[in-house]
């Protein structure tokens, strides 16, 4: 379910009460751990945290470089953590820590799906968000494009 909201506040206001509380909590965790250099915005119909085009204008699609995103879908909520896809080791470490948390592990190709807030290990989300400075994401993205 893609939202037509043009601001994060509008997006959150449009959510059902139960989803609003969960999305606001996860958003708070992301914002509390977000390294400098990222901005919060609405993009792709989701709340996104991205490297602004002013910092990294040369992207493959002309859009800001996404670091993370948060969305309410029809049957679940989704947290996209692009940083865990920067290397196989990063993804494996995230998966191992998630499974060790005892929480329900439900991932898609580029997201962690959760039906209720208790399905998501918020401490791991915070650690994961804090783990990749914006400059490093830009460096990794540029290196991948050169290959």
N, C-alpha and C positions, 0 to 999 in steps of 0.2 A: 504494500500500500504506500504509494508515493504521496507525500503531502504537497499541497500548493502553498503552504505557509511561507511568508517571506521573512519572518523573524523567528528566532528561537522562542520568544514569549508567545507568539501566535501559535506556534506548533504545540507547545505545552498546553496552552489554554484549550486547544481542540481535542485533547486526549480524554478518554473516560477517566474517572477518578482513580480507579485502581492502577491503571497504566501511568497516569500522571505522577503518582507518588513514586513508583518504581523508576520511571525515567528521570525524575528530578533527583532522586538519590544517586543514581549512576552518574548523571551529569555532574553532580556535586563532587563525587570522587574523582572524576576525570579532571575537572577544573582545579581541584586542590592539588593534583599531582602533575599537572601539565607543565613541561619545561618551557622556558622563555622561547619566543620565536614562533609559536603557533598562535592561531586565532580561532575563536569559535564563530561559526557562521551557519547559515542554512545553505546547503548545496545538495544536489541530487535528491531533493525531497526529504533530507534527513538533517539532524543536527550533526555538524561536522567540526572537526578540529583539523586545521590545515595550515600549511606553510603559505603565507600570502604571496600573490603573484609579484608584489614589489620585491620580495626576497628571492623568489625563484620563478622568474618569468618564462623560462624555457622548459615547458612541460610537454609531454607527448600529445596532450589533448587541449592545450591552451587553458586548462582549468587549474586552480590551486592544487598543490600536492597534498592529498589527503593523508592524514596520520591516523585518525580514528573517526568513527561515526556512530550515531545512536539513533535507532528507529523503532517505531511501533508498527509491527506488521499485523496481518489479519489474525494469525494464530499464535504469535509469539512476539517478543521484543528481540532486537538484534543489536549487538555491539560489534562493530567492525574494528579490528585492531591490526591495521596494516603493518605495524612495526614487527609483529611476530612472523611476517612473511619475508623479512629481509635476509634470512638465512635459515637453512634447515635446522641448525642448532637452536636458534631462537624459538622456532615453532615447537621443536621437541621439548625444550625446557619449559615452555608455557604449558604444553599439554601434560607433561609429567607433574608440574606443580598443581595444575587444575585437578587432575585425577586424584592427587594426594590430598586435596582439600575435602574429598568425599562428596563434593557437589555434583549434580547431574551434568555430565559432559555432553553437550550437544552442539556440534560445530557444523557449519556449512563450508563452502569453498573459501569464503573470506569473512566469516563472522562467527560469533558465539551466540547461539540462540538461547533465550531463557523465557520461561512462561511466568515465573514469579521471581521477585527479587532474591528470595532465599536460594534460588538455583545458581546464583552468581557469586563467586568468591571475591568480594569487593576489595580485600587486601591485595590479592593478586592483580586485580584490575589496576589498582593504584600503582603498584610496583611496576607493572608492565608499561603504563603510561609514562611514568617517571624515567624509564630506562633508555629512552632514545631522544637525545637533543635534536632540535630542528635542523641544525647544521649537519649533523650526521645523517639524518634522513635525506637531505638534499644531496650530500656526497654519495650515498648509496644509490639513489635514484639516477644520478648523473652517470655513475659507473655502470649501472645496468643498461642505460641507454647507449653507452659507448660500445657495449659488447655486441 
